[in-house]
Amino acid sequence: MKGKFIVLEGIDGSGKTTLAHAIAEAVGGADLTFEPTRGAIGSALREGSFGDIPPAAEALLFAADRAIHTEEIRKTLDTGRWVICDRYLGSTVAYQSASLGEGADWDWLLDMQSKSVIEPDLTILLDIDPEISLKRVAVRGEALSRFEKLDFLRKVREAYLRLADLLDYAVVDATMGPTMVAETVLGIMEKKGLYAPQ
């Protein structure tokens, strides 16, 4: 039996990592992964090694990293293991459409990935006001990335909410405490037949 593929989307500070661990514990174990990956392309993107490149080029690099990652995910799912992924297709559309601005071509951002992604069993969007998420990131003592600017993150959030309607993401209020967020998500999984409480 194939494993289940759960994707968690949302801006930094929305609680994706905490939720991933909670889901993994509830389902008896899962492979936790994230994007951009630790592979050659993903690492270069994280470190800014490509420099100041056009948003369209950056979108293609994120998609290339994802295409390689997807094959690893596919192999894991074929063994029957669950995979919980922190960011996937939606993050490229949300972040790069915000970078590209009003002229962003959503059809292109989605179509260029259509042959290289897997349809998740469930995608959860952890929705949060960027002002709150940035405060959470600051409390963790992490350096802010170039993406973590308030006005930009507001555009990303709008794009994510649009995507949620377009691709049927389950939207969860990430301002709730982590326990409530996990309980809400497990309830959604139960309704979809992905989880049965023990």
VOKOL-22441 format. One record per residue: residue in three letters; chain; x negated, y negated, z negated of N, C-alpha, C, O in turn. Coordinates in Angstrom, 1 decimal. Layout:
BEGIN
   vodren   zanu     n.xx     n.yy     n.zz    ca.xx    ca.yy    ca.zz     c.xx     c.yy     c.zz     o.xx     o.yy     o.zz
      ALA      A        X        Y        Z        X        Y        Z        X        Y        Z        X        Y        Z
...
//
This chain:
BEGIN
   vodren   zanu     n.xx     n.yy     n.zz    ca.xx    ca.yy    ca.zz     c.xx     c.yy     c.zz     o.xx     o.yy     o.zz
      MET      A     -0.8      1.2      0.0      0.0      0.0      0.0     -0.9     -1.2      0.0     -1.9     -1.3     -0.8
      LYS      A     -0.5     -2.2      0.9     -1.3     -3.4      0.9     -1.1     -4.3     -0.3      0.0     -4.2     -0.9
      GLY      A     -2.1     -5.0     -0.7     -2.0     -5.9     -1.8     -1.2     -7.1     -1.4     -0.9     -7.4     -0.3
      LYS      A     -0.9     -7.9     -2.4     -0.1     -9.2     -2.2     -1.1    -10.3     -2.1     -2.1    -10.4     -2.7
      PHE      A     -0.7    -11.3     -1.3     -1.5    -12.5     -1.0     -0.8    -13.7     -1.5      0.2    -14.1     -0.9
      ILE      A     -1.3    -14.3     -2.6     -0.7    -15.5     -3.2     -1.6    -16.7     -3.0     -2.8    -16.6     -3.3
      VAL      A     -1.1    -17.8     -2.5     -1.8    -19.0     -2.2     -1.4    -20.1     -3.2     -0.2    -20.3     -3.3
      LEU      A     -2.3    -20.8     -3.8     -2.0    -22.0     -4.6     -2.5    -23.2     -4.0     -3.7    -23.3     -3.7
      GLU      A     -1.6    -24.2     -3.7     -2.0    -25.4     -3.1     -1.8    -26.6     -4.1     -1.0    -26.5     -5.0
      GLY      A     -2.4    -27.7     -3.9     -2.3    -28.9     -4.7     -3.6    -29.6     -4.8     -4.6    -29.1     -4.6
      ILE      A     -3.4    -30.9     -5.2     -4.6    -31.7     -5.4     -5.4    -31.3     -6.6     -4.9    -30.6     -7.5
      ASP      A     -6.7    -31.7     -6.7     -7.5    -31.3     -7.8     -6.9    -31.9     -9.1     -6.3    -33.0     -9.1
      GLY      A     -7.0    -31.1    -10.1     -6.4    -31.5    -11.4     -4.9    -31.0    -11.5     -4.2    -31.4    -12.5
      SER      A     -4.4    -30.3    -10.6     -3.0    -29.8    -10.6     -2.9    -28.5    -11.4     -1.7    -28.1    -11.7
      GLY      A     -4.0    -27.8    -11.7     -3.9    -26.6    -12.5     -4.0    -25.3    -11.8     -3.5    -24.3    -12.3
      LYS      A     -4.5    -25.3    -10.5     -4.5    -24.1     -9.7     -5.4    -23.0    -10.3     -5.0    -21.9    -10.3
      THR      A     -6.6    -23.4    -10.8     -7.5    -22.4    -11.4     -6.8    -21.7    -12.6     -6.9    -20.5    -12.8
      THR      A     -6.3    -22.5    -13.5     -5.6    -21.9    -14.7     -4.5    -21.0    -14.3     -4.3    -19.9    -14.9
      LEU      A     -3.7    -21.5    -13.3     -2.5    -20.6    -12.9     -3.0    -19.3    -12.2     -2.4    -18.3    -12.4
      ALA      A     -4.1    -19.4    -11.4     -4.6    -18.2    -10.8     -5.0    -17.1    -11.8     -4.7    -16.0    -11.6
      HIS      A     -5.6    -17.6    -12.9     -6.0    -16.6    -13.9     -4.7    -16.0    -14.6     -4.7    -14.8    -15.0
      ALA      A     -3.7    -16.9    -14.8     -2.5    -16.4    -15.5     -1.8    -15.4    -14.6     -1.3    -14.4    -15.1
      ILE      A     -1.7    -15.6    -13.3     -1.0    -14.7    -12.4     -1.8    -13.4    -12.4     -1.2    -12.3    -12.5
      ALA      A     -3.1    -13.5    -12.3     -4.0    -12.3    -12.2     -3.8    -11.4    -13.4     -3.6    -10.2    -13.3
      GLU      A     -3.7    -12.0    -14.6     -3.5    -11.3    -15.8     -2.1    -10.6    -15.8     -2.0     -9.5    -16.3
      ALA      A     -1.1    -11.4    -15.4      0.3    -10.8    -15.4      0.5     -9.7    -14.5      1.2     -8.7    -14.8
      VAL      A     -0.2     -9.6    -13.3      0.0     -8.6    -12.4     -1.1     -7.4    -12.5     -1.1     -6.5    -11.8
      GLY      A     -1.9     -7.5    -13.6     -2.8     -6.4    -13.9     -4.1     -6.5    -13.1     -4.8     -5.5    -12.8
      GLY      A     -4.5     -7.7    -12.6     -5.7     -7.9    -11.9     -5.5     -8.3    -10.5     -4.6     -7.9     -9.8
      ALA      A     -6.5     -9.2    -10.0     -6.4     -9.6     -8.6     -7.8    -10.2     -8.3     -8.6    -10.6     -9.2
      ASP      A     -8.1    -10.3     -7.0     -9.3    -11.0     -6.6     -9.0    -12.5     -6.5     -8.1    -12.9     -5.8
      LEU      A     -9.8    -13.3     -7.3     -9.6    -14.8     -7.2    -10.6    -15.4     -6.3    -11.8    -15.1     -6.3
      THR      A    -10.1    -16.2     -5.3    -11.0    -16.8     -4.4    -10.5    -18.2     -4.1     -9.5    -18.6     -4.6
      PHE      A    -11.3    -18.9     -3.3    -11.0    -20.4     -3.1    -11.6    -20.9     -1.8    -12.5    -20.2     -1.2
      GLU      A    -11.1    -22.0     -1.4    -11.6    -22.7     -0.2    -11.9    -24.2     -0.6    -11.2    -24.8     -1.4
      PRO      A    -12.9    -24.8      0.1    -13.9    -24.1      0.9    -14.7    -23.1      0.1    -14.8    -23.2     -1.1
      THR      A    -15.2    -22.1      0.9    -15.8    -20.9      0.3    -17.2    -21.2     -0.1    -17.7    -22.3      0.1
      ARG      A    -17.9    -20.2     -0.6    -19.3    -20.3     -0.9    -20.2    -19.8      0.3    -21.4    -19.7      0.2
      GLY      A    -19.5    -19.5      1.4    -20.2    -19.2      2.6    -21.0    -20.3      3.2    -21.0    -21.4      2.6
      ALA      A    -21.7    -20.1      4.3    -22.5    -21.1      4.9    -21.8    -22.4      5.2    -22.2    -23.5      4.9
      ILE      A    -20.6    -22.3      5.9    -19.9    -23.4      6.3    -19.2    -24.1      5.1    -19.3    -25.3      4.9
      GLY      A    -18.6    -23.3      4.3    -17.9    -23.8      3.1    -18.8    -24.6      2.2    -18.5    -25.6      1.6
      SER      A    -20.0    -24.0      1.9    -21.0    -24.6      1.1    -21.5    -25.9      1.6    -21.6    -26.9      0.9
      ALA      A    -21.7    -26.0      2.9    -22.1    -27.2      3.6    -21.0    -28.3      3.5    -21.3    -29.5      3.3
      LEU      A    -19.8    -27.9      3.6    -18.7    -28.8      3.4    -18.6    -29.4      2.0    -18.5    -30.6      1.8
      ARG      A    -18.8    -28.5      1.0    -18.8    -28.9     -0.4    -19.9    -29.9     -0.7    -19.7    -30.8     -1.4
      GLU      A    -21.0    -29.6     -0.1    -22.2    -30.4     -0.4    -22.3    -31.7      0.4    -23.2    -32.5      0.2
      GLY      A    -21.4    -31.8      1.4    -21.5    -33.0      2.3    -22.6    -32.9      3.3    -23.1    -34.0      3.8
      SER      A    -23.1    -31.7      3.6    -24.3    -31.6      4.4    -24.1    -32.0      5.9    -25.0    -32.4      6.6
      PHE      A    -22.8    -32.1      6.3    -22.6    -32.5      7.7    -22.5    -34.0      7.8    -22.5    -34.6      8.9
      GLY      A    -22.6    -34.7      6.7    -22.6    -36.2      6.7    -21.3    -36.8      7.0    -20.3    -36.1      6.8
      ASP      A    -21.3    -38.0      7.5    -20.1    -38.7      7.8    -19.6    -38.3      9.2    -20.0    -39.0     10.2
      ILE      A    -18.8    -37.2      9.3    -18.3    -36.8     10.6    -16.9    -37.1     10.8    -16.2    -37.4      9.8
      PRO      A    -16.4    -37.1     12.1    -15.0    -37.5     12.3    -14.0    -36.5     11.6    -14.4    -35.3     11.5
      PRO      A    -12.9    -36.9     11.2    -11.9    -36.0     10.5    -11.5    -34.8     11.3    -11.3    -33.7     10.8
      ALA      A    -11.4    -35.0     12.7    -11.1    -33.8     13.5    -12.2    -32.8     13.5    -11.9    -31.6     13.4
      ALA      A    -13.4    -33.2     13.5    -14.5    -32.3     13.4    -14.5    -31.6     12.0    -14.7    -30.4     11.9
      GLU      A    -14.2    -32.3     11.0    -14.2    -31.7      9.6    -13.1    -30.7      9.6    -13.2    -29.7      8.9
      ALA      A    -11.9    -31.0     10.2    -10.8    -30.1     10.2    -11.2    -28.8     10.8    -10.8    -27.7     10.4
      LEU      A    -11.9    -28.9     11.9    -12.4    -27.7     12.6    -13.3    -26.9     11.8    -13.3    -25.6     11.8
      LEU      A    -14.2    -27.5     11.0    -15.1    -26.8     10.2    -14.4    -26.1      9.0    -14.7    -25.0      8.7
      PHE      A    -13.4    -26.8      8.4    -12.6    -26.1      7.4    -11.9    -24.9      8.0    -11.8    -23.9      7.3
      ALA      A    -11.4    -25.0      9.2    -10.7    -23.9      9.8    -11.6    -22.8     10.1    -11.2    -21.6     10.0
      ALA      A    -12.8    -23.1     10.5    -13.8    -22.0     10.8    -14.2    -21.3      9.5    -14.2    -20.1      9.5
      ASP      A    -14.4    -22.0      8.4    -14.6    -21.4      7.1    -13.5    -20.5      6.8    -13.7    -19.4      6.3
      ARG      A    -12.3    -21.0      7.0    -11.1    -20.2      6.7    -11.0    -18.9      7.5    -10.6    -17.9      7.0
      ALA      A    -11.3    -19.0      8.8    -11.2    -17.8      9.7    -12.1    -16.7      9.2    -11.7    -15.6      9.2
      ILE      A    -13.3    -17.1      8.7    -14.3    -16.1      8.2    -13.7    -15.5      6.9    -13.7    -14.3      6.6
      HIS      A    -13.2    -16.4      6.0    -12.7    -16.0      4.7    -11.5    -15.1      4.9    -11.3    -14.2      4.1
      THR      A    -10.6    -15.4      5.9     -9.4    -14.6      6.1     -9.8    -13.2      6.4     -9.0    -12.3      5.9
      GLU      A    -10.8    -12.9      7.1    -11.2    -11.5      7.4    -11.6    -10.8      6.1    -11.3     -9.6      5.9
      GLU      A    -12.2    -11.5      5.2    -12.6    -10.9      3.9    -11.3    -10.7      3.0    -11.2     -9.6      2.4
      ILE      A    -10.4    -11.6      3.1     -9.1    -11.4      2.4     -8.3    -10.2      2.9     -7.8     -9.4      2.2
      ARG      A     -8.3    -10.1      4.3     -7.6     -9.0      4.9     -8.1     -7.7      4.5     -7.4     -6.8      4.2
      LYS      A     -9.5     -7.6      4.4    -10.1     -6.3      4.0     -9.7     -6.0      2.5     -9.5     -4.8      2.2
      THR      A     -9.7     -7.0      1.7     -9.3     -6.8      0.3     -7.9     -6.3      0.2     -7.6     -5.4     -0.6
      LEU      A     -7.0     -7.0      0.9     -5.6     -6.6      0.8     -5.3     -5.2      1.3     -4.5     -4.5      0.8
      ASP      A     -6.1     -4.8      2.3     -6.0     -3.4      2.8     -6.4     -2.3      1.8     -6.0     -1.2      1.9
      THR      A     -7.2     -2.7      0.8     -7.5     -1.8     -0.3     -6.4     -1.7     -1.3     -6.5     -0.8     -2.2
      GLY      A     -5.4     -2.5     -1.2     -4.3     -2.5     -2.2     -4.5     -3.6     -3.3     -3.6     -3.7     -4.1
      ARG      A     -5.6     -4.3     -3.3     -5.9     -5.3     -4.3     -5.1     -6.6     -3.9     -4.9     -6.9     -2.7
      TRP      A     -4.6     -7.3     -4.9     -4.0     -8.6     -4.8     -5.1     -9.6     -4.6     -6.3     -9.5     -5.1
      VAL      A     -4.8    -10.7     -3.8     -5.7    -11.8     -3.6     -4.9    -13.1     -4.0     -3.8    -13.3     -3.5
      ILE      A     -5.5    -13.9     -4.9     -5.0    -15.2     -5.2     -6.0    -16.2     -4.7     -7.1    -16.3     -5.2
      CYS      A     -5.6    -17.1     -3.8     -6.5    -18.0     -3.2     -6.1    -19.5     -3.6     -5.0    -19.9     -3.4
      ASP      A     -7.1    -20.2     -4.1     -7.0    -21.6     -4.4     -7.3    -22.4     -3.2     -8.5    -22.6     -2.8
      ARG      A     -6.3    -22.8     -2.5     -6.3    -23.6     -1.2     -6.3    -22.6      0.0     -7.0    -21.6     -0.1
      TYR      A     -5.6    -23.0      1.0     -5.6    -22.2      2.3     -5.2    -23.1      3.4     -5.7    -24.3      3.4
      LEU      A     -4.5    -22.7      4.3     -4.1    -23.4      5.5     -3.6    -24.8      5.2     -3.9    -25.8      5.8
      GLY      A     -2.7    -24.9      4.1     -2.0    -26.2      3.8     -3.0    -27.3      3.4     -2.7    -28.4      3.7
      SER      A     -4.1    -26.9      2.8     -5.1    -27.9      2.3     -5.7    -28.7      3.5     -5.9    -29.9      3.5
      THR      A     -6.0    -27.9      4.6     -6.6    -28.6      5.8     -5.6    -29.6      6.4     -5.9    -30.7      6.7
      VAL      A     -4.3    -29.1      6.5     -3.3    -30.0      7.0     -3.1    -31.2      6.1     -3.0    -32.4      6.6
      ALA      A     -3.0    -31.0      4.8     -2.7    -32.1      3.9     -3.8    -33.1      3.9     -3.6    -34.3      4.0
      TYR      A     -5.0    -32.6      3.7     -6.2    -33.5      3.5     -6.6    -34.2      4.8     -6.9    -35.4      4.9
      GLN      A     -6.7    -33.4      5.9     -7.1    -33.9      7.2     -6.0    -34.8      7.8     -6.4    -35.8      8.5
      SER      A     -4.8    -34.6      7.6     -3.8    -35.5      8.1     -3.9    -36.8      7.4     -3.6    -37.9      8.0
      ALA      A     -4.2    -36.8      6.1     -4.4    -38.0      5.3     -5.6    -38.8      5.8     -5.6    -40.0      5.9
      SER      A     -6.7    -38.0      6.2     -7.9    -38.7      6.7     -7.6    -39.3      8.1     -8.1    -40.3      8.4
      LEU      A     -6.8    -38.5      8.9     -6.6    -39.0     10.3     -5.6    -40.2     10.3     -5.6    -40.9     11.3
      GLY      A     -4.8    -40.3      9.3     -3.9    -41.5      9.2     -2.6    -41.2     10.0     -2.2    -40.1     10.3
      GLU      A     -2.0    -42.3     10.4     -0.6    -42.2     11.0     -0.7    -41.5     12.3      0.4    -41.0     12.8
      GLY      A     -1.8    -41.5     13.0     -1.9    -40.8     14.3     -2.2    -39.3     14.2     -2.5    -38.6     15.2
      ALA      A     -2.1    -38.8     13.0     -2.5    -37.3     12.7     -1.5    -36.4     13.5     -0.3    -36.6     13.5
      ASP      A     -2.1    -35.5     14.2     -1.4    -34.5     15.1     -1.2    -33.3     14.3     -2.0    -32.4     14.2
      TRP      A      0.0    -33.2     13.6      0.3    -32.0     12.7      0.3    -30.7     13.6     -0.1    -29.7     13.1
      ASP      A      0.9    -30.8     14.8      1.0    -29.6     15.6     -0.4    -29.0     15.9     -0.6    -27.8     15.8
      TRP      A     -1.4    -29.9     16.1     -2.8    -29.5     16.4     -3.4    -28.9     15.1     -4.0    -27.8     15.2
      LEU      A     -3.2    -29.5     14.0     -3.8    -29.0     12.7     -3.2    -27.7     12.4     -3.9    -26.8     11.8
      LEU      A     -2.0    -27.4     12.7     -1.4    -26.1     12.4     -1.7    -25.1     13.5     -2.1    -23.9     13.2
      ASP      A     -1.6    -25.5     14.8     -1.8    -24.5     15.9     -3.3    -24.0     15.9     -3.5    -22.9     16.3
      MET      A     -4.3    -24.9     15.6     -5.6    -24.4     15.7     -6.0    -23.3     14.7     -7.0    -22.6     14.9
      GLN      A     -5.1    -23.1     13.7     -5.4    -22.1     12.8     -4.4    -20.9     12.9     -4.6    -19.9     12.2
      SER      A     -3.5    -21.0     13.9     -2.4    -20.0     14.0     -2.9    -18.5     14.2     -2.3    -17.6     13.8
      LYS      A     -4.1    -18.4     14.9     -4.6    -17.1     15.3     -5.6    -16.5     14.2     -6.0    -15.4     14.3
      SER      A     -5.9    -17.3     13.2     -7.0    -16.9     12.3     -6.6    -16.9     10.8     -7.4    -16.9     10.0
      VAL      A     -5.3    -17.0     10.6     -4.8    -17.0      9.2     -3.8    -15.8      9.0     -3.2    -15.3      9.9
      ILE      A     -3.6    -15.5      7.7     -2.6    -14.5      7.3     -1.5    -15.2      6.7     -1.7    -16.2      6.0
      GLU      A     -0.3    -14.7      6.9      0.9    -15.3      6.3      0.9    -14.9      4.8      1.0    -13.7      4.5
      PRO      A      0.8    -15.8      3.8      0.8    -15.4      2.4      2.2    -14.8      2.0      3.2    -15.1      2.7
      ASP      A      2.2    -13.9      1.0      3.5    -13.5      0.5      4.2    -14.6     -0.2      5.4    -14.6     -0.3
      LEU      A      3.4    -15.5     -0.8      4.0    -16.7     -1.5      3.0    -17.8     -1.5      1.8    -17.5     -1.8
      THR      A      3.4    -19.0     -1.2      2.6    -20.2     -1.4      3.2    -21.1     -2.4      4.4    -21.5     -2.3
      ILE      A      2.5    -21.4     -3.5      3.0    -22.3     -4.5      2.3    -23.6     -4.4      1.1    -23.7     -4.3
      LEU      A      3.1    -24.7     -4.3      2.5    -26.1     -4.3      2.7    -26.6     -5.8      3.8    -26.8     -6.2
      LEU      A      1.6    -26.9     -6.4      1.6    -27.5     -7.7      1.6    -29.0     -7.5      0.6    -29.6     -7.2
      ASP      A      2.8    -29.6     -7.7      3.0    -31.0     -7.4      2.7    -31.8     -8.6      3.2    -31.6     -9.7
      ILE      A      1.9    -32.9     -8.4      1.6    -33.8     -9.6      1.3    -35.2     -9.0      0.7    -35.3     -7.9
      ASP      A      1.6    -36.2     -9.8      1.2    -37.6     -9.5     -0.3    -37.7     -9.5     -0.9    -37.2    -10.5
      PRO      A     -0.9    -38.2     -8.5     -2.4    -38.3     -8.5     -3.0    -39.1     -9.6     -4.1    -38.8    -10.0
      GLU      A     -2.2    -40.0    -10.2     -2.8    -40.8    -11.4     -3.0    -39.8    -12.5     -4.0    -39.9    -13.2
      ILE      A     -2.1    -38.9    -12.7     -2.2    -37.9    -13.8     -3.3    -36.9    -13.5     -4.1    -36.5    -14.3
      SER      A     -3.4    -36.4    -12.2     -4.4    -35.4    -11.8     -5.8    -36.0    -12.0     -6.7    -35.3    -12.4
      LEU      A     -6.0    -37.3    -11.6     -7.3    -37.9    -11.7     -7.8    -38.0    -13.2     -8.9    -37.9    -13.5
      LYS      A     -6.8    -38.3    -14.1     -7.1    -38.3    -15.5     -7.5    -36.9    -16.0     -8.5    -36.8    -16.8
      ARG      A     -6.9    -35.9    -15.5     -7.3    -34.5    -15.9     -8.7    -34.2    -15.4     -9.5    -33.6    -16.2
      VAL      A     -9.0    -34.6    -14.2    -10.3    -34.3    -13.7    -11.4    -35.1    -14.5    -12.5    -34.6    -14.8
      ALA      A    -11.0    -36.3    -14.9    -12.0    -37.1    -15.7    -12.2    -36.5    -17.0    -13.4    -36.5    -17.5
      VAL      A    -11.2    -35.9    -17.6    -11.3    -35.3    -18.9    -12.3    -34.1    -18.8    -13.0    -33.8    -19.8
      ARG      A    -12.3    -33.4    -17.7    -13.2    -32.3    -17.5    -14.6    -32.7    -17.3    -15.5    -31.9    -17.4
      GLY      A    -14.8    -34.0    -17.1    -16.2    -34.5    -17.0    -16.8    -34.2    -15.7    -18.0    -34.3    -15.5
      GLU      A    -16.0    -33.9    -14.6    -16.5    -33.6    -13.3    -16.7    -34.9    -12.5    -15.9    -35.8    -12.7
      ALA      A    -17.7    -34.9    -11.7    -17.8    -36.0    -10.7    -16.7    -36.0     -9.7    -16.4    -34.9     -9.2
      LEU      A    -16.2    -37.1     -9.4    -15.1    -37.2     -8.4    -15.7    -37.0     -7.0    -16.7    -37.6     -6.7
      SER      A    -15.0    -36.2     -6.2    -15.4    -36.1     -4.8    -15.0    -37.3     -4.0    -14.2    -38.1     -4.5
      ARG      A    -15.4    -37.3     -2.7    -15.0    -38.5     -1.9    -13.5    -38.4     -1.6    -12.9    -39.4     -1.1
      PHE      A    -12.9    -37.3     -1.8    -11.4    -37.1     -1.5    -10.6    -37.7     -2.7     -9.4    -37.9     -2.5
      GLU      A    -11.2    -37.8     -3.9    -10.5    -38.1     -5.1    -10.4    -39.6     -5.4    -10.9    -40.1     -6.3
      LYS      A     -9.7    -40.2     -4.5     -9.3    -41.7     -4.6     -7.8    -41.8     -4.6     -7.1    -41.1     -3.9
      LEU      A     -7.3    -42.6     -5.5     -5.9    -42.7     -5.8     -5.0    -42.8     -4.5     -4.1    -42.1     -4.3
      ASP      A     -5.3    -43.9     -3.7     -4.5    -44.1     -2.5     -4.6    -42.9     -1.5     -3.6    -42.6     -0.9
      PHE      A     -5.8    -42.4     -1.4     -5.9    -41.2     -0.5     -5.1    -40.0     -1.0     -4.4    -39.4     -0.2
      LEU      A     -5.2    -39.7     -2.3     -4.5    -38.6     -2.9     -3.0    -38.8     -2.8     -2.2    -37.8     -2.7
      ARG      A     -2.5    -40.0     -2.8     -1.1    -40.2     -2.6     -0.6    -39.8     -1.3      0.5    -39.2     -1.1
      LYS      A     -1.4    -40.1     -0.3     -1.1    -39.6      1.1     -1.2    -38.1      1.2     -0.4    -37.5      1.9
      VAL      A     -2.2    -37.5      0.5     -2.3    -36.0      0.5     -1.0    -35.4     -0.1     -0.5    -34.4      0.4
      ARG      A     -0.6    -36.0     -1.3      0.6    -35.5     -1.9      1.8    -35.5     -1.0      2.6    -34.6     -0.9
      GLU      A      2.0    -36.7     -0.3      3.1    -36.8      0.6      3.0    -35.7      1.7      4.0    -35.1      2.1
      ALA      A      1.8    -35.5      2.2      1.6    -34.5      3.2      2.0    -33.1      2.7      2.6    -32.3      3.4
      TYR      A      1.5    -32.8      1.5      1.8    -31.5      0.9      3.3    -31.3      0.7      3.8    -30.2      1.0
      LEU      A      4.0    -32.3      0.3      5.5    -32.2      0.1      6.2    -32.0      1.5      7.2    -31.3      1.6
      ARG      A      5.7    -32.7      2.5      6.2    -32.4      3.8      6.0    -31.0      4.3      6.8    -30.4      4.9
      LEU      A      4.8    -30.5      4.0      4.4    -29.1      4.4      5.3    -28.1      3.6      5.7    -27.1      4.2
      ALA      A      5.6    -28.4      2.4      6.4    -27.5      1.6      7.8    -27.3      2.2      8.3    -26.2      2.3
      ASP      A      8.3    -28.4      2.8      9.6    -28.3      3.5      9.4    -27.5      4.8     10.3    -26.7      5.2
      LEU      A      8.3    -27.8      5.5      8.1    -27.2      6.8      7.8    -25.7      6.7      8.2    -24.9      7.5
      LEU      A      7.0    -25.3      5.7      6.5    -23.9      5.6      7.1    -23.1      4.4      6.6    -22.1      4.1
      ASP      A      8.1    -23.7      3.8      8.8    -23.0      2.7      7.9    -22.7      1.5      7.9    -21.5      1.0
      TYR      A      7.1    -23.7      1.1      6.3    -23.5     -0.1      7.3    -23.6     -1.3      8.3    -24.4     -1.3
      ALA      A      7.0    -22.9     -2.4      7.7    -23.1     -3.6      7.0    -24.3     -4.4      5.8    -24.2     -4.7
      VAL      A      7.7    -25.3     -4.7      7.2    -26.5     -5.3      7.4    -26.4     -6.8      8.5    -26.2     -7.3
      VAL      A      6.3    -26.5     -7.6      6.4    -26.4     -9.0      5.8    -27.7     -9.7      4.8    -28.2     -9.2
      ASP      A      6.5    -28.2    -10.7      6.1    -29.4    -11.3      4.9    -29.1    -12.2      4.9    -28.4    -13.2
      ALA      A      3.7    -29.6    -11.7      2.4    -29.3    -12.4      2.2    -30.1    -13.7      1.2    -30.0    -14.3
      THR      A      3.1    -31.1    -14.0      2.9    -31.8    -15.2      3.4    -31.1    -16.5      3.1    -31.5    -17.6
      MET      A      4.1    -30.0    -16.2      4.5    -29.1    -17.4      3.2    -28.5    -17.9      2.1    -28.5    -17.3
      GLY      A      3.2    -28.0    -19.1      2.1    -27.3    -19.7      1.7    -26.1    -18.9      2.6    -25.6    -18.2
      PRO      A      0.5    -25.6    -19.1      0.1    -24.4    -18.3      1.0    -23.2    -18.5      1.2    -22.4    -17.6
      THR      A      1.4    -23.0    -19.8      2.3    -21.9    -20.1      3.6    -21.9    -19.3      4.1    -21.0    -18.7
      MET      A      4.2    -23.1    -19.3      5.5    -23.3    -18.6      5.3    -23.2    -17.1      6.1    -22.6    -16.4
      VAL      A      4.2    -23.7    -16.6      3.9    -23.6    -15.1      3.8    -22.1    -14.8      4.4    -21.6    -13.8
      ALA      A      3.0    -21.3    -15.6      2.9    -19.9    -15.3      4.2    -19.2    -15.4      4.5    -18.3    -14.5
      GLU      A      5.0    -19.5    -16.4      6.3    -18.8    -16.6      7.2    -19.1    -15.4      7.9    -18.2    -14.9
      THR      A      7.2    -20.4    -14.9      8.0    -20.8    -13.8      7.6    -20.0    -12.5      8.4    -19.5    -11.8
      VAL      A      6.3    -19.9    -12.3      5.7    -19.3    -11.1      6.0    -17.8    -11.2      6.4    -17.2    -10.1
      LEU      A      5.8    -17.1    -12.3      6.2    -15.7    -12.4      7.6    -15.5    -12.2      8.0    -14.4    -11.7
      GLY      A      8.5    -16.4    -12.6      9.9    -16.3    -12.4     10.2    -16.3    -10.9     11.1    -15.6    -10.4
      ILE      A      9.5    -17.2    -10.1      9.7    -17.3     -8.7      9.2    -16.0     -8.0      9.9    -15.5     -7.1
      MET      A      8.1    -15.4     -8.5      7.6    -14.2     -8.0      8.5    -13.0     -8.3      8.7    -12.2     -7.4
      GLU      A      9.2    -13.1     -9.4     10.1    -12.0     -9.8     11.3    -12.0     -8.8     11.8    -11.0     -8.4
      LYS      A     11.8    -13.2     -8.6     13.0    -13.4     -7.7     12.6    -12.9     -6.3     13.5    -12.4     -5.5
      LYS      A     11.4    -13.1     -5.9     11.0    -12.6     -4.5     10.5    -11.2     -4.5     10.1    -10.7     -3.4
      GLY      A     10.6    -10.5     -5.6     10.3     -9.1     -5.6      8.8     -8.8     -5.7      8.3     -7.7     -5.3
      LEU      A      8.0     -9.8     -6.1      6.6     -9.7     -6.1      6.0     -9.4     -7.5      4.9     -9.1     -7.7
      TYR      A      6.9     -9.4     -8.5      6.5     -9.2     -9.9      7.6     -8.7    -10.7      8.7     -9.2    -10.6
      ALA      A      7.3     -7.7    -11.6      8.3     -7.2    -12.5      7.6     -7.2    -13.9      6.6     -6.6    -14.1
      PRO      A      8.2     -8.0    -14.8      7.7     -8.1    -16.1      7.6     -6.7    -16.8      8.5     -5.9    -16.6
      GLN      A      6.5     -6.5    -17.5      6.4     -5.2    -18.3      7.1     -5.2    -19.6      7.1     -4.2    -20.3
//
